[in-house]
Amino acid sequence: MEKNDYKKAALKNSNHEFLIEIIKEGYFEDNVQAYIFFISYALSKDIKLTDDEILVSRSDEKDTNLDDYDRKKFENILDVIRGVYIDDSIREKFPVRIMNGLADKSIDIIRDSFWNKKTKELDLKNILNP
């Protein structure tokens, strides 16, 4: 995969705003660390994406690209995705779209179930050990 392919790493605007908020609260160092955490959560919960969810088009109006210049940060999670998504026509053509979809889906779940908007607390204990 070319370095430019990683520039397609993006989240829905609302999820990107949530990412910024939890980074400010000290839960993660940066966007990429948080992004990979949410992908890992989705994979650990066996969250599957439909082809439509993977192939959804991204736009500047609805989505925000991540500051993801360091492609080495993605190598391990891409290896896992290659092992989980056995349909190589999707897996090899759209790995970053798979990552985007998994991150968006798990952020939605975690924000709804484990985030206290009033206290700005993320219930990591229950996220990691339900």
OpenMM code with the backbone's topology and positions (N, CA, C; nanometers):
from openmm import Vec3, app, unit

residues = "MET GLU LYS ASN ASP TYR LYS LYS ALA ALA LEU LYS ASN SER ASN HIS GLU PHE LEU ILE GLU ILE ILE LYS GLU GLY TYR PHE GLU ASP ASN VAL GLN ALA TYR ILE PHE PHE ILE SER TYR ALA LEU SER LYS ASP ILE LYS LEU THR ASP ASP GLU ILE LEU VAL SER ARG SER ASP GLU LYS ASP THR ASN LEU ASP ASP TYR ASP ARG LYS LYS PHE GLU ASN ILE LEU ASP VAL ILE ARG GLY VAL TYR ILE ASP ASP SER ILE ARG GLU LYS PHE PRO VAL ARG ILE MET ASN GLY LEU ALA ASP LYS SER ILE ASP ILE ILE ARG ASP SER PHE TRP ASN LYS LYS THR LYS GLU LEU ASP LEU LYS ASN ILE LEU ASN PRO".split()
positions = [
    Vec3(0.0845, -0.1167, 0.0000),
    Vec3(0.0000, 0.0000, 0.0000),
    Vec3(0.0895, 0.1237, 0.0000),
    Vec3(0.0545, 0.2186, -0.0790),
    Vec3(0.1316, 0.3414, -0.0886),
    Vec3(0.1053, 0.4315, 0.0314),
    Vec3(0.2018, 0.5144, 0.0620),
    Vec3(0.1890, 0.6055, 0.1759),
    Vec3(0.0648, 0.6929, 0.1626),
    Vec3(0.0318, 0.7364, 0.0424),
    Vec3(-0.0842, 0.8237, 0.0220),
    Vec3(-0.2159, 0.7552, 0.0566),
    Vec3(-0.2200, 0.6225, 0.0494),
    Vec3(-0.3418, 0.5501, 0.0844),
    Vec3(-0.3805, 0.5738, 0.2301),
    Vec3(-0.2815, 0.5963, 0.3153),
    Vec3(-0.3096, 0.6172, 0.4567),
    Vec3(-0.3743, 0.7529, 0.4824),
    Vec3(-0.3635, 0.8432, 0.3897),
    Vec3(-0.4276, 0.9735, 0.4053),
    Vec3(-0.5795, 0.9609, 0.3988),
    Vec3(-0.6278, 0.8439, 0.3580),
    Vec3(-0.7717, 0.8212, 0.3508),
    Vec3(-0.8290, 0.7806, 0.4866),
    Vec3(-0.7442, 0.7649, 0.5877),
    Vec3(-0.7933, 0.7326, 0.7216),
    Vec3(-0.8773, 0.8503, 0.7688),
    Vec3(-1.0050, 0.8234, 0.7946),
    Vec3(-1.0979, 0.9304, 0.8288),
    Vec3(-1.2075, 0.8779, 0.9195),
    Vec3(-1.2709, 0.9708, 0.9888),
    Vec3(-1.3845, 0.9398, 1.0746),
    Vec3(-1.4980, 1.0348, 1.0435),
    Vec3(-1.6197, 0.9910, 1.0790),
    Vec3(-1.7324, 1.0828, 1.0699),
    Vec3(-1.6987, 1.2044, 1.1563),
    Vec3(-1.7439, 1.3210, 1.1160),
    Vec3(-1.7125, 1.4435, 1.1898),
    Vec3(-1.7463, 1.4329, 1.3380),
    Vec3(-1.8626, 1.3779, 1.3699),
    Vec3(-1.9018, 1.3665, 1.5108),
    Vec3(-1.8064, 1.2746, 1.5873),
    Vec3(-1.7582, 1.1705, 1.5220),
    Vec3(-1.6638, 1.0802, 1.5873),
    Vec3(-1.5264, 1.1436, 1.6014),
    Vec3(-1.4886, 1.2241, 1.5040),
    Vec3(-1.3610, 1.2941, 1.5142),
    Vec3(-1.3652, 1.3949, 1.6291),
    Vec3(-1.4778, 1.4626, 1.6444),
    Vec3(-1.4928, 1.5563, 1.7563),
    Vec3(-1.4815, 1.4828, 1.8898),
    Vec3(-1.5405, 1.3642, 1.8981),
    Vec3(-1.5305, 1.2826, 2.0187),
    Vec3(-1.3850, 1.2430, 2.0428),
    Vec3(-1.3140, 1.2059, 1.9374),
    Vec3(-1.1732, 1.1701, 1.9486),
    Vec3(-1.0931, 1.2856, 2.0070),
    Vec3(-1.1140, 1.4040, 1.9550),
    Vec3(-1.0448, 1.5229, 2.0059),
    Vec3(-1.0749, 1.5430, 2.1545),
    Vec3(-1.2011, 1.5250, 2.1914),
    Vec3(-1.2416, 1.5444, 2.3303),
    Vec3(-1.1728, 1.4446, 2.4236),
    Vec3(-1.1691, 1.3169, 2.3864),
    Vec3(-1.1086, 1.2187, 2.4766),
    Vec3(-0.9557, 1.2305, 2.4781),
    Vec3(-0.8972, 1.2815, 2.3722),
    Vec3(-0.7532, 1.3088, 2.3729),
    Vec3(-0.7245, 1.4239, 2.4694),
    Vec3(-0.8063, 1.5288, 2.4630),
    Vec3(-0.7907, 1.6418, 2.5566),
    Vec3(-0.8057, 1.5963, 2.7009),
    Vec3(-0.8898, 1.4974, 2.7243),
    Vec3(-0.9118, 1.4454, 2.8596),
    Vec3(-0.7995, 1.3503, 2.9030),
    Vec3(-0.7054, 1.3224, 2.8130),
    Vec3(-0.5884, 1.2431, 2.8478),
    Vec3(-0.6009, 1.0933, 2.8291),
    Vec3(-0.7036, 1.0482, 2.7611),
    Vec3(-0.7205, 0.9044, 2.7416),
    Vec3(-0.6265, 0.8471, 2.6358),
    Vec3(-0.5859, 0.9292, 2.5396),
    Vec3(-0.4958, 0.8850, 2.4334),
    Vec3(-0.3958, 0.9950, 2.4027),
    Vec3(-0.2821, 0.9543, 2.3436),
    Vec3(-0.1788, 1.0506, 2.3067),
    Vec3(-0.2159, 1.1315, 2.1832),
    Vec3(-0.2701, 1.0632, 2.0832),
    Vec3(-0.2971, 1.1301, 1.9560),
    Vec3(-0.4091, 1.0593, 1.8812),
    Vec3(-0.4453, 1.1145, 1.7663),
    Vec3(-0.5532, 1.0608, 1.6838),
    Vec3(-0.5293, 0.9165, 1.6418),
    Vec3(-0.4076, 0.8879, 1.5997),
    Vec3(-0.3788, 0.7545, 1.5467),
    Vec3(-0.3865, 0.6497, 1.6567),
    Vec3(-0.3343, 0.6805, 1.7754),
    Vec3(-0.3427, 0.5856, 1.8869),
    Vec3(-0.4894, 0.5564, 1.9210),
    Vec3(-0.5708, 0.6602, 1.9273),
    Vec3(-0.7127, 0.6419, 1.9577),
    Vec3(-0.7828, 0.5652, 1.8461),
    Vec3(-0.7545, 0.6013, 1.7228),
    Vec3(-0.8126, 0.5348, 1.6055),
    Vec3(-0.7838, 0.3853, 1.6095),
    Vec3(-0.6599, 0.3480, 1.6371),
    Vec3(-0.6222, 0.2070, 1.6430),
    Vec3(-0.6899, 0.1383, 1.7615),
    Vec3(-0.7030, 0.2076, 1.8745),
    Vec3(-0.7743, 0.1501, 1.9888),
    Vec3(-0.9171, 0.1138, 1.9504),
    Vec3(-0.9865, 0.2056, 1.8818),
    Vec3(-1.1255, 0.1799, 1.8455),
    Vec3(-1.1377, 0.0678, 1.7422),
    Vec3(-1.0434, 0.0598, 1.6522),
    Vec3(-1.0426, -0.0522, 1.5572),
    Vec3(-1.0216, -0.1829, 1.6330),
    Vec3(-0.9285, -0.1825, 1.7256),
    Vec3(-0.9005, -0.3021, 1.8061),
    Vec3(-1.0224, -0.3441, 1.8869),
    Vec3(-1.0929, -0.2463, 1.9421),
    Vec3(-1.2140, -0.2772, 2.0175),
    Vec3(-1.3154, -0.3471, 1.9265),
    Vec3(-1.3350, -0.2918, 1.8082),
    Vec3(-1.4307, -0.3520, 1.7145),
    Vec3(-1.3910, -0.4948, 1.6794),
    Vec3(-1.2629, -0.5161, 1.6554),
    Vec3(-1.2163, -0.6503, 1.6226),
    Vec3(-1.2322, -0.7453, 1.7411),
    Vec3(-1.2063, -0.6957, 1.8622),
    Vec3(-1.2185, -0.7813, 1.9807),
    Vec3(-1.3629, -0.8192, 2.0089),
    Vec3(-1.4566, -0.7358, 1.9664),
    Vec3(-1.5990, -0.7631, 1.9861),
    Vec3(-1.6606, -0.8319, 1.8646),
    Vec3(-1.5753, -0.8663, 1.7686),
    Vec3(-1.6188, -0.9348, 1.6475),
    Vec3(-1.7259, -0.8552, 1.5723),
    Vec3(-1.7077, -0.7236, 1.5714),
    Vec3(-1.7984, -0.6366, 1.4965),
    Vec3(-1.7655, -0.6524, 1.3490),
    Vec3(-1.8648, -0.6874, 1.2727),
    Vec3(-1.8464, -0.7074, 1.1287),
    Vec3(-1.9096, -0.5913, 1.0532),
    Vec3(-1.8497, -0.5605, 0.9417),
    Vec3(-1.9011, -0.4559, 0.8539),
    Vec3(-1.9601, -0.5196, 0.7294),
    Vec3(-2.0666, -0.4625, 0.6813),
    Vec3(-2.1193, -0.5052, 0.5518),
    Vec3(-2.0345, -0.4423, 0.4424),
    Vec3(-2.0447, -0.4941, 0.3217),
    Vec3(-1.9731, -0.4329, 0.2104),
    Vec3(-2.0143, -0.2871, 0.1945),
    Vec3(-2.1422, -0.2567, 0.2156),
    Vec3(-2.1888, -0.1183, 0.2038),
    Vec3(-2.1216, -0.0276, 0.3071),
    Vec3(-2.1033, -0.0791, 0.4285),
    Vec3(-2.0364, 0.0005, 0.5320),
    Vec3(-1.8889, 0.0227, 0.4986),
    Vec3(-1.8279, -0.0740, 0.4362),
    Vec3(-1.6872, -0.0613, 0.3975),
    Vec3(-1.6727, 0.0363, 0.2807),
    Vec3(-1.7616, 0.0263, 0.1857),
    Vec3(-1.7472, 0.1031, 0.0620),
    Vec3(-1.8149, 0.2404, 0.0664),
    Vec3(-1.8685, 0.2792, 0.1818),
    Vec3(-1.9344, 0.4081, 0.1930),
    Vec3(-1.8369, 0.5191, 0.1508),
    Vec3(-1.8864, 0.6126, 0.0748),
    Vec3(-1.7984, 0.7201, 0.0298),
    Vec3(-1.7783, 0.8216, 0.1417),
    Vec3(-1.6624, 0.8782, 0.1457),
    Vec3(-1.6262, 0.9789, 0.2450),
    Vec3(-1.6260, 1.1146, 0.1759),
    Vec3(-1.6645, 1.2171, 0.2514),
    Vec3(-1.6657, 1.3514, 0.1930),
    Vec3(-1.6175, 1.4515, 0.2963),
    Vec3(-1.5681, 1.5634, 0.2484),
    Vec3(-1.5202, 1.6695, 0.3378),
    Vec3(-1.6311, 1.7249, 0.4259),
    Vec3(-1.7547, 1.7186, 0.3780),
    Vec3(-1.8664, 1.7726, 0.4553),
    Vec3(-1.9032, 1.6826, 0.5731),
    Vec3(-1.8863, 1.5510, 0.5579),
    Vec3(-1.9298, 1.4550, 0.6598),
    Vec3(-1.8162, 1.3930, 0.7393),
    Vec3(-1.6953, 1.4026, 0.6883),
    Vec3(-1.5836, 1.3277, 0.7464),
    Vec3(-1.4601, 1.4156, 0.7656),
    Vec3(-1.3749, 1.3726, 0.8587),
    Vec3(-1.2497, 1.4429, 0.8858),
    Vec3(-1.1352, 1.3439, 0.8713),
    Vec3(-1.0360, 1.3806, 0.7920),
    Vec3(-0.9174, 1.2972, 0.7786),
    Vec3(-0.8343, 1.3088, 0.9056),
    Vec3(-0.7666, 1.2004, 0.9400),
    Vec3(-0.6801, 1.2009, 1.0572),
    Vec3(-0.5409, 1.2481, 1.0186),
    Vec3(-0.4684, 1.2944, 1.1167),
    Vec3(-0.3278, 1.3281, 1.0974),
    Vec3(-0.2519, 1.1967, 1.1080),
    Vec3(-0.2354, 1.1308, 0.9962),
    Vec3(-0.1868, 0.9933, 0.9960),
    Vec3(-0.0647, 0.9751, 0.9056),
    Vec3(0.0290, 1.0638, 0.9217),
    Vec3(0.1455, 1.0659, 0.8346),
    Vec3(0.2403, 0.9474, 0.8549),
    Vec3(0.2374, 0.8839, 0.9706),
    Vec3(0.3323, 0.7779, 1.0010),
    Vec3(0.2715, 0.6415, 0.9724),
    Vec3(0.2944, 0.5889, 0.8538),
    Vec3(0.2295, 0.4652, 0.8127),
    Vec3(0.2718, 0.3448, 0.8947),
    Vec3(0.3867, 0.3502, 0.9601),
    Vec3(0.4311, 0.2370, 1.0420),
    Vec3(0.3345, 0.2111, 1.1567),
    Vec3(0.2648, 0.3139, 1.2008),
    Vec3(0.1698, 0.2972, 1.3106),
    Vec3(0.0532, 0.2060, 1.2715),
    Vec3(0.0311, 0.1895, 1.1428),
    Vec3(-0.0820, 0.1104, 1.0950),
    Vec3(-0.0469, -0.0347, 1.0620),
    Vec3(0.0804, -0.0675, 1.0571),
    Vec3(0.1205, -0.1997, 1.0079),
    Vec3(0.0577, -0.3147, 1.0858),
    Vec3(0.0627, -0.3095, 1.2180),
    Vec3(0.0111, -0.4216, 1.2976),
    Vec3(-0.1391, -0.4382, 1.2825),
    Vec3(-0.2122, -0.3288, 1.2863),
    Vec3(-0.3587, -0.3396, 1.2760),
    Vec3(-0.3981, -0.3866, 1.1360),
    Vec3(-0.3229, -0.3482, 1.0349),
    Vec3(-0.3516, -0.3956, 0.8994),
    Vec3(-0.3295, -0.5458, 0.8882),
    Vec3(-0.2272, -0.5974, 0.9568),
    Vec3(-0.2046, -0.7427, 0.9571),
    Vec3(-0.3237, -0.8151, 1.0182),
    Vec3(-0.3777, -0.7602, 1.1261),
    Vec3(-0.4945, -0.8211, 1.1905),
    Vec3(-0.6145, -0.8171, 1.0962),
    Vec3(-0.6365, -0.7038, 1.0315),
    Vec3(-0.7498, -0.6905, 0.9388),
    Vec3(-0.7370, -0.7895, 0.8239),
    Vec3(-0.6161, -0.8074, 0.7752),
    Vec3(-0.5948, -0.9055, 0.6675),
    Vec3(-0.6287, -1.0464, 0.7135),
    Vec3(-0.6096, -1.0740, 0.8418),
    Vec3(-0.6425, -1.2056, 0.8946),
    Vec3(-0.7909, -1.2242, 0.9208),
    Vec3(-0.8607, -1.1158, 0.9517),
    Vec3(-1.0029, -1.1239, 0.9863),
    Vec3(-1.0917, -1.1189, 0.8629),
    Vec3(-1.0595, -1.0305, 0.7704),
    Vec3(-1.1409, -1.0159, 0.6491),
    Vec3(-1.0836, -1.1042, 0.5403),
    Vec3(-1.1441, -1.2219, 0.5242),
    Vec3(-1.0874, -1.3212, 0.4332),
    Vec3(-1.1202, -1.2967, 0.2864),
    Vec3(-1.2173, -1.2110, 0.2587),
    Vec3(-1.2492, -1.1775, 0.1199),
    Vec3(-1.1398, -1.0837, 0.0695),
    Vec3(-1.0418, -1.1407, -0.0008),
    Vec3(-0.9265, -1.0602, -0.0386),
    Vec3(-0.9582, -0.9511, -0.1393),
    Vec3(-1.0692, -0.9598, -0.2102),
    Vec3(-1.1031, -0.8519, -0.3034),
    Vec3(-1.1361, -0.7240, -0.2262),
    Vec3(-1.1979, -0.7371, -0.1099),
    Vec3(-1.2272, -0.6214, -0.0243),
    Vec3(-1.1048, -0.5878, 0.0598),
    Vec3(-1.0487, -0.6878, 0.1218),
    Vec3(-0.9387, -0.6698, 0.2164),
    Vec3(-0.8182, -0.6011, 0.1529),
    Vec3(-0.7825, -0.6408, 0.0346),
    Vec3(-0.6635, -0.5856, -0.0295),
    Vec3(-0.6897, -0.4512, -0.0977),
    Vec3(-0.8102, -0.4310, -0.1482),
    Vec3(-0.8411, -0.3054, -0.2169),
    Vec3(-0.8757, -0.1928, -0.1212),
    Vec3(-0.9399, -0.2272, -0.0084),
    Vec3(-0.9955, -0.1228, 0.0773),
    Vec3(-0.9612, -0.1382, 0.2259),
    Vec3(-0.8369, -0.1696, 0.2611),
    Vec3(-0.8071, -0.1903, 0.4028),
    Vec3(-0.8305, -0.0658, 0.4890),
    Vec3(-0.8033, 0.0508, 0.4356),
    Vec3(-0.8234, 0.1729, 0.5141),
    Vec3(-0.9723, 0.2000, 0.5318),
    Vec3(-1.0522, 0.1654, 0.4322),
    Vec3(-1.1975, 0.1802, 0.4481),
    Vec3(-1.2511, 0.0854, 0.5544),
    Vec3(-1.1930, -0.0333, 0.5629),
    Vec3(-1.2318, -0.1266, 0.6690),
    Vec3(-1.1958, -0.0656, 0.8040),
    Vec3(-1.0752, -0.0120, 0.8147),
    Vec3(-1.0340, 0.0513, 0.9401),
    Vec3(-1.1278, 0.1665, 0.9754),
    Vec3(-1.1609, 0.2509, 0.8785),
    Vec3(-1.2505, 0.3645, 0.9039),
    Vec3(-1.3865, 0.3169, 0.9545),
    Vec3(-1.4413, 0.2164, 0.8875),
    Vec3(-1.5727, 0.1651, 0.9260),
    Vec3(-1.5731, 0.1050, 1.0652),
    Vec3(-1.4687, 0.0269, 1.0970),
    Vec3(-1.4591, -0.0341, 1.2293),
    Vec3(-1.4434, 0.0727, 1.3372),
    Vec3(-1.3595, 0.1715, 1.3104),
    Vec3(-1.3392, 0.2787, 1.4087),
    Vec3(-1.4687, 0.3557, 1.4309),
    Vec3(-1.5367, 0.3939, 1.3239),
    Vec3(-1.6626, 0.4683, 1.3380),
    Vec3(-1.7667, 0.3877, 1.4155),
    Vec3(-1.7787, 0.2611, 1.3820),
    Vec3(-1.8807, 0.1782, 1.4465),
    Vec3(-1.8517, 0.1608, 1.5959),
    Vec3(-1.7264, 0.1378, 1.6309),
    Vec3(-1.6952, 0.1176, 1.7727),
    Vec3(-1.6996, 0.2486, 1.8508),
    Vec3(-1.6639, 0.3590, 1.7883),
    Vec3(-1.6772, 0.4886, 1.8571),
    Vec3(-1.8234, 0.5141, 1.8904),
    Vec3(-1.9117, 0.4864, 1.7960),
    Vec3(-2.0549, 0.5041, 1.8228),
    Vec3(-2.0985, 0.4213, 1.9438),
    Vec3(-2.0553, 0.2966, 1.9484),
    Vec3(-2.0923, 0.2072, 2.0587),
    Vec3(-2.0349, 0.2578, 2.1911),
    Vec3(-1.9077, 0.2902, 2.1912),
    Vec3(-1.8413, 0.3321, 2.3151),
    Vec3(-1.8947, 0.4654, 2.3642),
    Vec3(-1.9154, 0.5591, 2.2739),
    Vec3(-1.9688, 0.6900, 2.3159),
    Vec3(-2.1077, 0.6731, 2.3771),
    Vec3(-2.1893, 0.5873, 2.3177),
    Vec3(-2.3254, 0.5678, 2.3677),
    Vec3(-2.3303, 0.4876, 2.4977),
    Vec3(-2.2379, 0.3946, 2.5158),
    Vec3(-2.2459, 0.3024, 2.6289),
    Vec3(-2.1472, 0.3289, 2.7426),
    Vec3(-2.0338, 0.3925, 2.7118),
    Vec3(-1.9278, 0.4018, 2.8123),
    Vec3(-1.8762, 0.5434, 2.8362),
    Vec3(-1.9367, 0.6440, 2.7773),
    Vec3(-1.8914, 0.7820, 2.7912),
    Vec3(-1.9929, 0.8608, 2.8716),
    Vec3(-1.9448, 0.9262, 2.9772),
    Vec3(-2.0297, 1.0138, 3.0561),
    Vec3(-2.0026, 1.1562, 3.0083),
    Vec3(-2.0948, 1.2091, 2.9326),
    Vec3(-2.0765, 1.3408, 2.8716),
    Vec3(-2.0627, 1.4513, 2.9767),
    Vec3(-2.1335, 1.4364, 3.0883),
    Vec3(-2.1296, 1.5397, 3.1929),
    Vec3(-1.9949, 1.5440, 3.2645),
    Vec3(-1.9443, 1.4271, 3.3022),
    Vec3(-1.8196, 1.4231, 3.3785),
    Vec3(-1.6966, 1.4054, 3.2892),
    Vec3(-1.7184, 1.3795, 3.1621),
    Vec3(-1.6106, 1.3552, 3.0655),
    Vec3(-1.5282, 1.2325, 3.1046),
    Vec3(-1.5968, 1.1330, 3.1583),
    Vec3(-1.5295, 1.0098, 3.1984),
    Vec3(-1.5625, 0.8977, 3.1010),
    Vec3(-1.4577, 0.8276, 3.0628),
    Vec3(-1.4686, 0.7106, 2.9775),
    Vec3(-1.4510, 0.5890, 3.0674),
    Vec3(-1.5467, 0.5006, 3.0682),
    Vec3(-1.5457, 0.3838, 3.1559),
    Vec3(-1.4577, 0.2743, 3.0958),
    Vec3(-1.3276, 0.2945, 3.1055),
    Vec3(-1.2325, 0.2006, 3.0462),
    Vec3(-1.2429, 0.0611, 3.1076),
    Vec3(-1.2733, 0.0541, 3.2362),
    Vec3(-1.2840, -0.0764, 3.3028),
    Vec3(-1.3875, -0.1639, 3.2322),
    Vec3(-1.5032, -0.1079, 3.2032),
    Vec3(-1.6079, -0.1867, 3.1386),
    Vec3(-1.5878, -0.2020, 2.9882),
    Vec3(-1.5154, -0.1105, 2.9280),
    Vec3(-1.4824, -0.1273, 2.7862),
    Vec3(-1.3889, -0.2470, 2.7698),
    Vec3(-1.2894, -0.2536, 2.8551),
    Vec3(-1.1875, -0.3559, 2.8420),
    Vec3(-1.2241, -0.4884, 2.9058),
    Vec3(-1.3122, -0.4842, 3.0072),
    Vec3(-1.3494, -0.6053, 3.0795),
    Vec3(-1.4998, -0.6106, 3.1028),
    Vec3(-1.5775, -0.6258, 2.9979),
    Vec3(-1.7239, -0.6236, 3.0184),
    Vec3(-1.7752, -0.7449, 3.0937),
] * unit.nanometer
topology = app.Topology()
chain = topology.addChain("A")
for resn in residues:
    res = topology.addResidue(resn, chain)
    for name in ("N", "CA", "C"):
        topology.addAtom(name, app.Element.getBySymbol(name[0]), res)
